[in-house]
């Protein structure tokens, strides 16, 4: 859960920016978007396989194999 304490004489914009950074780092918005609709188990498996494949390709590119 993202909690931000607003300090004395701190502008709202600065506290809001800190809150947005915490929410982004914890991945709350991506989780909400992912759970917005039901995902069939087969679709979930395909998504995870694609993500794994993407990680492997990225690692190979870093080692300049591909």
N, CA, C and O atoms as a Tripos MOL2 file, in Angstrom:
@<TRIPOS>MOLECULE
protein
  264   263    66     0     0
PROTEIN
NO_CHARGES

@<TRIPOS>ATOM
      1 N           0.8410   -1.1710    0.0000 N.3       1 UNK1
      2 CA          0.0000    0.0000    0.0000 C.3       1 UNK1
      3 C           0.8890    1.2370    0.0000 C.2       1 UNK1
      4 O           1.8480    1.3240    0.7670 O.2       1 UNK1
      5 N           0.5710    2.1680   -0.8430 N.am      2 UNK2
      6 CA          1.3680    3.3810   -0.9790 C.3       2 UNK2
      7 C           0.8740    4.4380    0.0050 C.2       2 UNK2
      8 O          -0.2750    4.8760   -0.0590 O.2       2 UNK2
      9 N           1.7510    4.8350    0.9040 N.am      3 UNK3
     10 CA          1.4210    5.8680    1.8870 C.3       3 UNK3
     11 C           2.4680    6.9660    1.7810 C.2       3 UNK3
     12 O           3.6690    6.6960    1.7370 O.2       3 UNK3
     13 N           1.9960    8.2060    1.7400 N.am      4 UNK4
     14 CA          2.8970    9.3500    1.6500 C.3       4 UNK4
     15 C           2.5170   10.3340    2.7450 C.2       4 UNK4
     16 O           1.3570   10.7260    2.8680 O.2       4 UNK4
     17 N           3.4940   10.7250    3.5300 N.am      5 UNK5
     18 CA          3.2710   11.7420    4.5510 C.3       5 UNK5
     19 C           3.5540   13.1090    3.9400 C.2       5 UNK5
     20 O           4.5890   13.3170    3.3080 O.2       5 UNK5
     21 N           2.6290   14.0310    4.1350 N.am      6 UNK6
     22 CA          2.8220   15.3910    3.6450 C.3       6 UNK6
     23 C           3.4460   16.1930    4.7750 C.2       6 UNK6
     24 O           2.8770   16.3110    5.8600 O.2       6 UNK6
     25 N           4.6220   16.7420    4.5050 N.am      7 UNK7
     26 CA          5.3560   17.4910    5.5080 C.3       7 UNK7
     27 C           4.8300   18.9150    5.6210 C.2       7 UNK7
     28 O           4.0930   19.3800    4.7520 O.2       7 UNK7
     29 N           5.2060   19.6040    6.6880 N.am      8 UNK8
     30 CA          4.7870   20.9840    6.8860 C.3       8 UNK8
     31 C           5.3240   21.8640    5.7510 C.2       8 UNK8
     32 O           6.4760   21.7280    5.3380 O.2       8 UNK8
     33 N           4.4950   22.7430    5.2680 N.am      9 UNK9
     34 CA          4.8480   23.7040    4.2150 C.3       9 UNK9
     35 C           5.3080   23.0080    2.9310 C.2       9 UNK9
     36 O           6.0620   23.5950    2.1550 O.2       9 UNK9
     37 N           4.8690   21.7730    2.6950 N.am     10 UNK10
     38 CA          5.2300   21.0830    1.4570 C.3      10 UNK10
     39 C           4.1010   21.2620    0.4450 C.2      10 UNK10
     40 O           2.9380   21.0290    0.7780 O.2      10 UNK10
     41 N           4.4160   21.6670   -0.7640 N.am     11 UNK11
     42 CA          3.3670   21.8400   -1.7650 C.3      11 UNK11
     43 C           2.7210   20.4930   -2.1340 C.2      11 UNK11
     44 O           3.3630   19.4430   -2.1070 O.2      11 UNK11
     45 N           1.4510   20.5650   -2.4720 N.am     12 UNK12
     46 CA          0.7030   19.3630   -2.8340 C.3      12 UNK12
     47 C           1.3370   18.6650   -4.0320 C.2      12 UNK12
     48 O           1.3990   17.4360   -4.0630 O.2      12 UNK12
     49 N           1.8030   19.4180   -5.0060 N.am     13 UNK13
     50 CA          2.3660   18.8520   -6.2210 C.3      13 UNK13
     51 C           3.5740   17.9530   -5.9220 C.2      13 UNK13
     52 O           3.7490   16.8970   -6.5290 O.2      13 UNK13
     53 N           4.3930   18.4000   -4.9780 N.am     14 UNK14
     54 CA          5.5880   17.6340   -4.6280 C.3      14 UNK14
     55 C           5.2090   16.3190   -3.9430 C.2      14 UNK14
     56 O           5.7970   15.2760   -4.2300 O.2      14 UNK14
     57 N           4.2380   16.3690   -3.0490 N.am     15 UNK15
     58 CA          3.7830   15.1490   -2.3670 C.3      15 UNK15
     59 C           3.1100   14.2010   -3.3660 C.2      15 UNK15
     60 O           3.2910   12.9850   -3.2970 O.2      15 UNK15
     61 N           2.3410   14.7640   -4.2830 N.am     16 UNK16
     62 CA          1.6630   13.9470   -5.2980 C.3      16 UNK16
     63 C           2.6790   13.2750   -6.2140 C.2      16 UNK16
     64 O           2.5010   12.1180   -6.5950 O.2      16 UNK16
     65 N           3.7330   13.9840   -6.5660 N.am     17 UNK17
     66 CA          4.7830   13.4110   -7.4060 C.3      17 UNK17
     67 C           5.4670   12.2500   -6.6900 C.2      17 UNK17
     68 O           5.7650   11.2250   -7.3040 O.2      17 UNK17
     69 N           5.7170   12.4150   -5.3800 N.am     18 UNK18
     70 CA          6.3010   11.3400   -4.5890 C.3      18 UNK18
     71 C           5.3730   10.1290   -4.5380 C.2      18 UNK18
     72 O           5.8200    8.9860   -4.6340 O.2      18 UNK18
     73 N           4.0710   10.3940   -4.3840 N.am     19 UNK19
     74 CA          3.0710    9.3230   -4.3630 C.3      19 UNK19
     75 C           3.0510    8.5660   -5.6870 C.2      19 UNK19
     76 O           3.0310    7.3350   -5.6950 O.2      19 UNK19
     77 N           3.0560    9.2840   -6.7960 N.am     20 UNK20
     78 CA          3.0530    8.6420   -8.1140 C.3      20 UNK20
     79 C           4.2870    7.7810   -8.3070 C.2      20 UNK20
     80 O           4.1970    6.7030   -8.8940 O.2      20 UNK20
     81 N           5.4380    8.2330   -7.8270 N.am     21 UNK21
     82 CA          6.6780    7.4730   -7.9460 C.3      21 UNK21
     83 C           6.5880    6.1690   -7.1560 C.2      21 UNK21
     84 O           7.0270    5.1200   -7.6280 O.2      21 UNK21
     85 N           6.0210    6.2380   -5.9550 N.am     22 UNK22
     86 CA          5.8730    5.0380   -5.1280 C.3      22 UNK22
     87 C           4.9150    4.0610   -5.7810 C.2      22 UNK22
     88 O           5.1910    2.8620   -5.8240 O.2      22 UNK22
     89 N           3.8030    4.5460   -6.2880 N.am     23 UNK23
     90 CA          2.8100    3.6910   -6.9520 C.3      23 UNK23
     91 C           3.4230    3.0130   -8.1650 C.2      23 UNK23
     92 O           3.1960    1.8260   -8.3990 O.2      23 UNK23
     93 N           4.1910    3.7570   -8.9310 N.am     24 UNK24
     94 CA          4.8270    3.1860  -10.1180 C.3      24 UNK24
     95 C           5.8560    2.1240   -9.7340 C.2      24 UNK24
     96 O           5.9330    1.0760  -10.3740 O.2      24 UNK24
     97 N           6.6350    2.3880   -8.7060 N.am     25 UNK25
     98 CA          7.6700    1.4530   -8.2840 C.3      25 UNK25
     99 C           7.0590    0.1500   -7.7580 C.2      25 UNK25
    100 O           7.6120   -0.9270   -7.9810 O.2      25 UNK25
    101 N           5.9210    0.2440   -7.0610 N.am     26 UNK26
    102 CA          5.2690   -0.9500   -6.5330 C.3      26 UNK26
    103 C           4.4590   -1.6860   -7.5910 C.2      26 UNK26
    104 O           4.0430   -2.8210   -7.3620 O.2      26 UNK26
    105 N           4.2260   -1.0680   -8.7420 N.am     27 UNK27
    106 CA          3.5100   -1.7350   -9.8290 C.3      27 UNK27
    107 C           2.0200   -1.8520   -9.5900 C.2      27 UNK27
    108 O           1.3860   -2.7830  -10.0880 O.2      27 UNK27
    109 N           1.4550   -0.9380   -8.8480 N.am     28 UNK28
    110 CA          0.0320   -1.0040   -8.5130 C.3      28 UNK28
    111 C          -0.8360   -0.7860   -9.7460 C.2      28 UNK28
    112 O          -1.7990   -1.5230   -9.9550 O.2      28 UNK28
    113 N          -0.5150    0.2090  -10.5620 N.am     29 UNK29
    114 CA         -1.3450    0.4900  -11.7380 C.3      29 UNK29
    115 C          -1.3070   -0.6480  -12.7490 C.2      29 UNK29
    116 O          -2.3380   -0.9930  -13.3260 O.2      29 UNK29
    117 N          -0.1440   -1.2330  -12.9710 N.am     30 UNK30
    118 CA         -0.0680   -2.3420  -13.9190 C.3      30 UNK30
    119 C          -0.8660   -3.5350  -13.4060 C.2      30 UNK30
    120 O          -1.4810   -4.2560  -14.1910 O.2      30 UNK30
    121 N          -0.8560   -3.7450  -12.0960 N.am     31 UNK31
    122 CA         -1.6350   -4.8360  -11.5050 C.3      31 UNK31
    123 C          -3.1330   -4.5890  -11.6750 C.2      31 UNK31
    124 O          -3.8830   -5.5140  -11.9860 O.2      31 UNK31
    125 N          -3.5640   -3.3670  -11.4770 N.am     32 UNK32
    126 CA         -4.9830   -3.0330  -11.6380 C.3      32 UNK32
    127 C          -5.4090   -3.2320  -13.0900 C.2      32 UNK32
    128 O          -6.4710   -3.7970  -13.3530 O.2      32 UNK32
    129 N          -4.5940   -2.7750  -14.0260 N.am     33 UNK33
    130 CA         -4.9230   -2.9440  -15.4410 C.3      33 UNK33
    131 C          -4.9660   -4.4110  -15.8220 C.2      33 UNK33
    132 O          -5.8100   -4.8240  -16.6180 O.2      33 UNK33
    133 N          -4.0600   -5.2050  -15.2580 N.am     34 UNK34
    134 CA         -4.0190   -6.6250  -15.5730 C.3      34 UNK34
    135 C          -5.2480   -7.3410  -15.0280 C.2      34 UNK34
    136 O          -5.7520   -8.2660  -15.6650 O.2      34 UNK34
    137 N          -5.7300   -6.9400  -13.8810 N.am     35 UNK35
    138 CA         -6.8760   -7.5870  -13.2490 C.3      35 UNK35
    139 C          -8.2170   -7.0120  -13.6920 C.2      35 UNK35
    140 O          -9.2630   -7.4630  -13.2250 O.2      35 UNK35
    141 N          -8.2040   -6.0390  -14.5700 N.am     36 UNK36
    142 CA         -9.4350   -5.3900  -14.9880 C.3      36 UNK36
    143 C         -10.3700   -6.3640  -15.6990 C.2      36 UNK36
    144 O         -11.5880   -6.2710  -15.5520 O.2      36 UNK36
    145 N          -9.8140   -7.2920  -16.4640 N.am     37 UNK37
    146 CA        -10.6040   -8.2800  -17.1870 C.3      37 UNK37
    147 C         -10.0870   -9.6650  -16.8440 C.2      37 UNK37
    148 O          -8.9230   -9.8400  -16.4840 O.2      37 UNK37
    149 N         -10.9740  -10.6480  -16.9600 N.am     38 UNK38
    150 CA        -10.5840  -12.0230  -16.6870 C.3      38 UNK38
    151 C          -9.6310  -12.5070  -17.7700 C.2      38 UNK38
    152 O          -9.8390  -12.2550  -18.9570 O.2      38 UNK38
    153 N          -8.5940  -13.1990  -17.3490 N.am     39 UNK39
    154 CA         -7.6230  -13.7560  -18.2870 C.3      39 UNK39
    155 C          -7.6620  -15.2750  -18.1490 C.2      39 UNK39
    156 O          -7.4360  -15.8190  -17.0690 O.2      39 UNK39
    157 N          -7.9530  -15.9500  -19.2630 N.am     40 UNK40
    158 CA         -8.0130  -17.4020  -19.2320 C.3      40 UNK40
    159 C          -6.6390  -17.9630  -18.8790 C.2      40 UNK40
    160 O          -5.6180  -17.3480  -19.1840 O.2      40 UNK40
    161 N          -6.6130  -19.1350  -18.2330 N.am     41 UNK41
    162 CA         -5.3190  -19.7260  -17.8670 C.3      41 UNK41
    163 C          -4.4030  -19.9420  -19.0710 C.2      41 UNK41
    164 O          -3.1880  -19.7820  -18.9570 O.2      41 UNK41
    165 N          -4.9770  -20.3050  -20.2320 N.am     42 UNK42
    166 CA         -4.1450  -20.5020  -21.4200 C.3      42 UNK42
    167 C          -3.5310  -19.1770  -21.8750 C.2      42 UNK42
    168 O          -2.3820  -19.1470  -22.3150 O.2      42 UNK42
    169 N          -4.2890  -18.0840  -21.7730 N.am     43 UNK43
    170 CA         -3.7630  -16.7700  -22.1480 C.3      43 UNK43
    171 C          -2.6660  -16.3350  -21.1760 C.2      43 UNK43
    172 O          -1.6680  -15.7380  -21.5800 O.2      43 UNK43
    173 N          -2.8610  -16.6410  -19.8910 N.am     44 UNK44
    174 CA         -1.8600  -16.2930  -18.8820 C.3      44 UNK44
    175 C          -0.5530  -17.0410  -19.1590 C.2      44 UNK44
    176 O           0.5320  -16.4720  -19.0440 O.2      44 UNK44
    177 N          -0.6680  -18.3180  -19.5240 N.am     45 UNK45
    178 CA          0.5090  -19.1300  -19.8260 C.3      45 UNK45
    179 C           1.2380  -18.5660  -21.0490 C.2      45 UNK45
    180 O           2.4640  -18.4610  -21.0520 O.2      45 UNK45
    181 N           0.4770  -18.2050  -22.0840 N.am     46 UNK46
    182 CA          1.0950  -17.6350  -23.2890 C.3      46 UNK46
    183 C           1.8030  -16.3250  -22.9800 C.2      46 UNK46
    184 O           2.8950  -16.0680  -23.4870 O.2      46 UNK46
    185 N           1.1740  -15.4890  -22.1400 N.am     47 UNK47
    186 CA          1.7760  -14.2020  -21.7870 C.3      47 UNK47
    187 C           3.0920  -14.4130  -21.0430 C.2      47 UNK47
    188 O           4.0790  -13.7250  -21.3060 O.2      47 UNK47
    189 N           3.1000  -15.3660  -20.1170 N.am     48 UNK48
    190 CA          4.3230  -15.6390  -19.3640 C.3      48 UNK48
    191 C           5.4140  -16.2030  -20.2660 C.2      48 UNK48
    192 O           6.5860  -15.8650  -20.1010 O.2      48 UNK48
    193 N           5.0440  -17.0630  -21.2230 N.am     49 UNK49
    194 CA          6.0320  -17.6090  -22.1600 C.3      49 UNK49
    195 C           6.6190  -16.5110  -23.0310 C.2      49 UNK49
    196 O           7.8240  -16.4960  -23.2850 O.2      49 UNK49
    197 N           5.7710  -15.5850  -23.4960 N.am     50 UNK50
    198 CA          6.2600  -14.4650  -24.3100 C.3      50 UNK50
    199 C           7.2140  -13.5860  -23.5070 C.2      50 UNK50
    200 O           8.2430  -13.1470  -24.0210 O.2      50 UNK50
    201 N           6.8680  -13.3310  -22.2450 N.am     51 UNK51
    202 CA          7.7340  -12.5040  -21.3990 C.3      51 UNK51
    203 C           9.0790  -13.1870  -21.1700 C.2      51 UNK51
    204 O          10.1190  -12.5300  -21.1820 O.2      51 UNK51
    205 N           9.0620  -14.5010  -20.9610 N.am     52 UNK52
    206 CA         10.3130  -15.2340  -20.7500 C.3      52 UNK52
    207 C          11.1680  -15.1970  -22.0130 C.2      52 UNK52
    208 O          12.3810  -14.9950  -21.9470 O.2      52 UNK52
    209 N          10.5270  -15.3910  -23.1620 N.am     53 UNK53
    210 CA         11.2450  -15.3510  -24.4360 C.3      53 UNK53
    211 C          11.8690  -13.9730  -24.6400 C.2      53 UNK53
    212 O          13.0060  -13.8550  -25.0990 O.2      53 UNK53
    213 N          11.1110  -12.9340  -24.2930 N.am     54 UNK54
    214 CA         11.6050  -11.5730  -24.4510 C.3      54 UNK54
    215 C          12.8140  -11.3140  -23.5450 C.2      54 UNK54
    216 O          13.7750  -10.6640  -23.9570 O.2      54 UNK54
    217 N          12.7620  -11.8320  -22.2930 N.am     55 UNK55
    218 CA         13.9010  -11.6830  -21.3750 C.3      55 UNK55
    219 C          15.1390  -12.3830  -21.9130 C.2      55 UNK55
    220 O          16.2440  -11.8470  -21.8240 O.2      55 UNK55
    221 N          14.9610  -13.5810  -22.4730 N.am     56 UNK56
    222 CA         16.0960  -14.3440  -23.0070 C.3      56 UNK56
    223 C          16.7250  -13.6090  -24.1830 C.2      56 UNK56
    224 O          17.9490  -13.4990  -24.2610 O.2      56 UNK56
    225 N          15.9050  -13.1080  -25.0930 N.am     57 UNK57
    226 CA         16.4160  -12.3850  -26.2590 C.3      57 UNK57
    227 C          17.1540  -11.1260  -25.8130 C.2      57 UNK57
    228 O          18.2030  -10.7870  -26.3590 O.2      57 UNK57
    229 N          16.5980  -10.4380  -24.8200 N.am     58 UNK58
    230 CA         17.2390   -9.2220  -24.3180 C.3      58 UNK58
    231 C          18.6070   -9.5400  -23.7060 C.2      58 UNK58
    232 O          19.5690   -8.7970  -23.9030 O.2      58 UNK58
    233 N          18.6870  -10.6500  -22.9620 N.am     59 UNK59
    234 CA         19.9640  -11.0450  -22.3550 C.3      59 UNK59
    235 C          20.9790  -11.4210  -23.4300 C.2      59 UNK59
    236 O          22.1590  -11.0910  -23.3120 O.2      59 UNK59
    237 N          20.5250  -12.1100  -24.4770 N.am     60 UNK60
    238 CA         21.4250  -12.4780  -25.5600 C.3      60 UNK60
    239 C          21.9260  -11.2440  -26.2980 C.2      60 UNK60
    240 O          23.0920  -11.1810  -26.6860 O.2      60 UNK60
    241 N          21.0520  -10.2640  -26.4940 N.am     61 UNK61
    242 CA         21.4690   -9.0340  -27.1630 C.3      61 UNK61
    243 C          22.5080   -8.2890  -26.3380 C.2      61 UNK61
    244 O          23.4370   -7.6960  -26.8870 O.2      61 UNK61
    245 N          22.3480   -8.3190  -25.0080 N.am     62 UNK62
    246 CA         23.3230   -7.6540  -24.1510 C.3      62 UNK62
    247 C          24.6960   -8.2930  -24.2710 C.2      62 UNK62
    248 O          25.7180   -7.6110  -24.1900 O.2      62 UNK62
    249 N          24.7120   -9.6130  -24.4670 N.am     63 UNK63
    250 CA         25.9780  -10.3080  -24.6350 C.3      63 UNK63
    251 C          26.4560  -10.2600  -26.0760 C.2      63 UNK63
    252 O          27.4840  -10.8420  -26.4220 O.2      63 UNK63
    253 N          25.6980   -9.5610  -26.9130 N.am     64 UNK64
    254 CA         25.9570   -9.4020  -28.3430 C.3      64 UNK64
    255 C          26.0960  -10.7460  -29.0730 C.2      64 UNK64
    256 O          26.9540  -10.9180  -29.9390 O.2      64 UNK64
    257 N          25.2280  -11.6870  -28.6980 N.am     65 UNK65
    258 CA         25.1730  -12.9760  -29.3990 C.3      65 UNK65
    259 C          24.2330  -12.8560  -30.5790 C.2      65 UNK65
    260 O          24.4850  -13.4400  -31.6330 O.2      65 UNK65
    261 N          23.1520  -12.1090  -30.4190 N.am     66 UNK66
    262 CA         22.1940  -11.9350  -31.5250 C.3      66 UNK66
    263 C          22.4840  -10.6720  -32.2870 C.2      66 UNK66
    264 O          21.7850  -10.3570  -33.2500 O.2      66 UNK66
@<TRIPOS>BOND
     1     1     2 1
     2     2     3 1
     3     3     4 2
     4     3     5 am
     5     5     6 1
     6     6     7 1
     7     7     8 2
     8     7     9 am
     9     9    10 1
    10    10    11 1
    11    11    12 2
    12    11    13 am
    13    13    14 1
    14    14    15 1
    15    15    16 2
    16    15    17 am
    17    17    18 1
    18    18    19 1
    19    19    20 2
    20    19    21 am
    21    21    22 1
    22    22    23 1
    23    23    24 2
    24    23    25 am
    25    25    26 1
    26    26    27 1
    27    27    28 2
    28    27    29 am
    29    29    30 1
    30    30    31 1
    31    31    32 2
    32    31    33 am
    33    33    34 1
    34    34    35 1
    35    35    36 2
    36    35    37 am
    37    37    38 1
    38    38    39 1
    39    39    40 2
    40    39    41 am
    41    41    42 1
    42    42    43 1
    43    43    44 2
    44    43    45 am
    45    45    46 1
    46    46    47 1
    47    47    48 2
    48    47    49 am
    49    49    50 1
    50    50    51 1
    51    51    52 2
    52    51    53 am
    53    53    54 1
    54    54    55 1
    55    55    56 2
    56    55    57 am
    57    57    58 1
    58    58    59 1
    59    59    60 2
    60    59    61 am
    61    61    62 1
    62    62    63 1
    63    63    64 2
    64    63    65 am
    65    65    66 1
    66    66    67 1
    67    67    68 2
    68    67    69 am
    69    69    70 1
    70    70    71 1
    71    71    72 2
    72    71    73 am
    73    73    74 1
    74    74    75 1
    75    75    76 2
    76    75    77 am
    77    77    78 1
    78    78    79 1
    79    79    80 2
    80    79    81 am
    81    81    82 1
    82    82    83 1
    83    83    84 2
    84    83    85 am
    85    85    86 1
    86    86    87 1
    87    87    88 2
    88    87    89 am
    89    89    90 1
    90    90    91 1
    91    91    92 2
    92    91    93 am
    93    93    94 1
    94    94    95 1
    95    95    96 2
    96    95    97 am
    97    97    98 1
    98    98    99 1
    99    99   100 2
   100    99   101 am
   101   101   102 1
   102   102   103 1
   103   103   104 2
   104   103   105 am
   105   105   106 1
   106   106   107 1
   107   107   108 2
   108   107   109 am
   109   109   110 1
   110   110   111 1
   111   111   112 2
   112   111   113 am
   113   113   114 1
   114   114   115 1
   115   115   116 2
   116   115   117 am
   117   117   118 1
   118   118   119 1
   119   119   120 2
   120   119   121 am
   121   121   122 1
   122   122   123 1
   123   123   124 2
   124   123   125 am
   125   125   126 1
   126   126   127 1
   127   127   128 2
   128   127   129 am
   129   129   130 1
   130   130   131 1
   131   131   132 2
   132   131   133 am
   133   133   134 1
   134   134   135 1
   135   135   136 2
   136   135   137 am
   137   137   138 1
   138   138   139 1
   139   139   140 2
   140   139   141 am
   141   141   142 1
   142   142   143 1
   143   143   144 2
   144   143   145 am
   145   145   146 1
   146   146   147 1
   147   147   148 2
   148   147   149 am
   149   149   150 1
   150   150   151 1
   151   151   152 2
   152   151   153 am
   153   153   154 1
   154   154   155 1
   155   155   156 2
   156   155   157 am
   157   157   158 1
   158   158   159 1
   159   159   160 2
   160   159   161 am
   161   161   162 1
   162   162   163 1
   163   163   164 2
   164   163   165 am
   165   165   166 1
   166   166   167 1
   167   167   168 2
   168   167   169 am
   169   169   170 1
   170   170   171 1
   171   171   172 2
   172   171   173 am
   173   173   174 1
   174   174   175 1
   175   175   176 2
   176   175   177 am
   177   177   178 1
   178   178   179 1
   179   179   180 2
   180   179   181 am
   181   181   182 1
   182   182   183 1
   183   183   184 2
   184   183   185 am
   185   185   186 1
   186   186   187 1
   187   187   188 2
   188   187   189 am
   189   189   190 1
   190   190   191 1
   191   191   192 2
   192   191   193 am
   193   193   194 1
   194   194   195 1
   195   195   196 2
   196   195   197 am
   197   197   198 1
   198   198   199 1
   199   199   200 2
   200   199   201 am
   201   201   202 1
   202   202   203 1
   203   203   204 2
   204   203   205 am
   205   205   206 1
   206   206   207 1
   207   207   208 2
   208   207   209 am
   209   209   210 1
   210   210   211 1
   211   211   212 2
   212   211   213 am
   213   213   214 1
   214   214   215 1
   215   215   216 2
   216   215   217 am
   217   217   218 1
   218   218   219 1
   219   219   220 2
   220   219   221 am
   221   221   222 1
   222   222   223 1
   223   223   224 2
   224   223   225 am
   225   225   226 1
   226   226   227 1
   227   227   228 2
   228   227   229 am
   229   229   230 1
   230   230   231 1
   231   231   232 2
   232   231   233 am
   233   233   234 1
   234   234   235 1
   235   235   236 2
   236   235   237 am
   237   237   238 1
   238   238   239 1
   239   239   240 2
   240   239   241 am
   241   241   242 1
   242   242   243 1
   243   243   244 2
   244   243   245 am
   245   245   246 1
   246   246   247 1
   247   247   248 2
   248   247   249 am
   249   249   250 1
   250   250   251 1
   251   251   252 2
   252   251   253 am
   253   253   254 1
   254   254   255 1
   255   255   256 2
   256   255   257 am
   257   257   258 1
   258   258   259 1
   259   259   260 2
   260   259   261 am
   261   261   262 1
   262   262   263 1
   263   263   264 2
@<TRIPOS>SUBSTRUCTURE
     1 UNK1         2 RESIDUE 1 A UNK
     2 UNK2         6 RESIDUE 1 A UNK
     3 UNK3        10 RESIDUE 1 A UNK
     4 UNK4        14 RESIDUE 1 A UNK
     5 UNK5        18 RESIDUE 1 A UNK
     6 UNK6        22 RESIDUE 1 A UNK
     7 UNK7        26 RESIDUE 1 A UNK
     8 UNK8        30 RESIDUE 1 A UNK
     9 UNK9        34 RESIDUE 1 A UNK
    10 UNK10       38 RESIDUE 1 A UNK
    11 UNK11       42 RESIDUE 1 A UNK
    12 UNK12       46 RESIDUE 1 A UNK
    13 UNK13       50 RESIDUE 1 A UNK
    14 UNK14       54 RESIDUE 1 A UNK
    15 UNK15       58 RESIDUE 1 A UNK
    16 UNK16       62 RESIDUE 1 A UNK
    17 UNK17       66 RESIDUE 1 A UNK
    18 UNK18       70 RESIDUE 1 A UNK
    19 UNK19       74 RESIDUE 1 A UNK
    20 UNK20       78 RESIDUE 1 A UNK
    21 UNK21       82 RESIDUE 1 A UNK
    22 UNK22       86 RESIDUE 1 A UNK
    23 UNK23       90 RESIDUE 1 A UNK
    24 UNK24       94 RESIDUE 1 A UNK
    25 UNK25       98 RESIDUE 1 A UNK
    26 UNK26      102 RESIDUE 1 A UNK
    27 UNK27      106 RESIDUE 1 A UNK
    28 UNK28      110 RESIDUE 1 A UNK
    29 UNK29      114 RESIDUE 1 A UNK
    30 UNK30      118 RESIDUE 1 A UNK
    31 UNK31      122 RESIDUE 1 A UNK
    32 UNK32      126 RESIDUE 1 A UNK
    33 UNK33      130 RESIDUE 1 A UNK
    34 UNK34      134 RESIDUE 1 A UNK
    35 UNK35      138 RESIDUE 1 A UNK
    36 UNK36      142 RESIDUE 1 A UNK
    37 UNK37      146 RESIDUE 1 A UNK
    38 UNK38      150 RESIDUE 1 A UNK
    39 UNK39      154 RESIDUE 1 A UNK
    40 UNK40      158 RESIDUE 1 A UNK
    41 UNK41      162 RESIDUE 1 A UNK
    42 UNK42      166 RESIDUE 1 A UNK
    43 UNK43      170 RESIDUE 1 A UNK
    44 UNK44      174 RESIDUE 1 A UNK
    45 UNK45      178 RESIDUE 1 A UNK
    46 UNK46      182 RESIDUE 1 A UNK
    47 UNK47      186 RESIDUE 1 A UNK
    48 UNK48      190 RESIDUE 1 A UNK
    49 UNK49      194 RESIDUE 1 A UNK
    50 UNK50      198 RESIDUE 1 A UNK
    51 UNK51      202 RESIDUE 1 A UNK
    52 UNK52      206 RESIDUE 1 A UNK
    53 UNK53      210 RESIDUE 1 A UNK
    54 UNK54      214 RESIDUE 1 A UNK
    55 UNK55      218 RESIDUE 1 A UNK
    56 UNK56      222 RESIDUE 1 A UNK
    57 UNK57      226 RESIDUE 1 A UNK
    58 UNK58      230 RESIDUE 1 A UNK
    59 UNK59      234 RESIDUE 1 A UNK
    60 UNK60      238 RESIDUE 1 A UNK
    61 UNK61      242 RESIDUE 1 A UNK
    62 UNK62      246 RESIDUE 1 A UNK
    63 UNK63      250 RESIDUE 1 A UNK
    64 UNK64      254 RESIDUE 1 A UNK
    65 UNK65      258 RESIDUE 1 A UNK
    66 UNK66      262 RESIDUE 1 A UNK
